[in-house]
């Protein structure tokens, strides 16, 4: 009897040890299966990577930081200065001056609207101004005048303008013309509207144009009159301007407001001036499309509109160095101009052009 009992006890002990071993193995298995649930929190998960992409987008949202020029504090700028020139640049210069004063400038900046040619005469011939406003590039003769008084003019492009050809809002027959028709309208070769198109009224064409000192006048002759009247550059030199000046029923003025009033006064009147003056009077004036293209920001920048042109302010490195207020104002102009361009009615230059213009300022100050 003792032997069977001993065997049973031995079997019971072995069975107990076997159960204990299985339980231990099971516990170990559970602990190992729980570890992977916490392990991924240690390294960054692949879905967290958008934080690394974000910085590549930030420079696109901050174009103002691309300026090459130092920041100007208008309140720290001392001294007076003067500018004169283009009636087209005049409202832009006024807008910048207003901004300059609102941020602390207390000096005097005299601005005169005398036409681009008149501005270059004061800057290059008499040397009485510090800046020249221009709606075209400086001419060779004006450049020679500048050099004669030891001035080396530097042109800073500040915007793009479109010359608007306009009629009274009461005009009900003209909406679109070709460049050739436009040249004839503003020439000695047409007296009546019906001379341009037979279906138009047999009424005299009343023309209102800028004065000959205006860059607007020069550009219109170059872009519209010369392609029709100048076949041979040497033999026909000056014929485009001659055809323009010798037309009948013409009133010329350096004051664009005078032109606006004249055009408003008759359904048979037509004229041209800077796009800004059209915007200020668009209720009483209607723009005329040229080759089916109306002036706008898009058509001016692309060059699709036939009468878009650059706008400049000119100065001289010696003036900028001897009169720091002039250099600071130009700097302020170049870095803040895009804030007021649309309000005035003009369009911004490309970033590449502005960078080149700002570099010209830096070069002048070396």
Buried (B, 14 or more C-beta within 10 A) or exposed (E): EEEEEEEEEEEEEEEEEEEEEEEEEEEEEEEEEEEEEEEEEEEEEEEEEEEEEEEEEEEEEEEEEEBBBEEBEBEEBEBEBBBBBBBBBBBBBBBBBEBBEEBEBEBEBEBBBBBBBBBBBBBBBEBEBBBBBBBBBBBEEBBEBBEEEEBEBBBBBBBBBBBBBBBBBEBEEBEEBEBEBBBBBBBBBBBEBBBBEEEBBEBBBBBBBBBBBBBBBBBBBBBBBBBBBBEEEEEEEEBBBBBBBEBEEBBBBBBBEBBBBBBBBBBBBBBBBBBBBBBBBBEBBBBBBBBEBBBBBEBBBEEBBBBBBBBBBBBBBEBBEEBBBBBBBBBBBBBBBBEBBEEBBBBBBEEEEBBBBBEBBEEBBE
